[in-house]
Amino acid sequence: MTTTIFTDADHKMISNWWLETGCPVPHLSQLQTIGVIGYADDEPACAVWAYKSEGVAVAFLEHLITNPAIKSPMAKMKAVVAMMERILKDLADDGYQIIRGTTWSLTLAKICKKRWGFEIIDEESVNMSLML
């Protein structure tokens, strides 16, 4: 599995994933932080971003999205694992630690709990975002 760092040129592709899944599309300026794209074979399969706090070495995992065209759950999951390992390593290399993450996928939340030690603090909450 391969990963790449998100660039502005990737925004149109990623925006289409959000549109296809019925989710609001974050403005490019909200994604101009560290972002990683995971690939299943040579096809982009998923993306995630982390906001790095200024002055405190903590980060917030945000905007996880998967490519609806990837139909194989195993291929998608392998890409998500590679992508998550990359962003966690890149953040750690920069001295940052993830202290919070949000996802609309309870399946992904359970995987993050099992594989990386995240805690699911509320399965009943409503995720809210102000899309600028």
Buried (B, 14 or more C-beta within 10 A) or exposed (E): BBBBEBEEEBBEEBBBBBEEEEBEBBEEEBBEBBBBBBBBEEEBBBBBBBBBEEEEEBBBBBBBBBBBEBEEEEBBBBBBBBBBBBBBEBBEEEEBEBEEBBBEEEEBBEBBEEEEEBEEEEEEEEEEEEEE
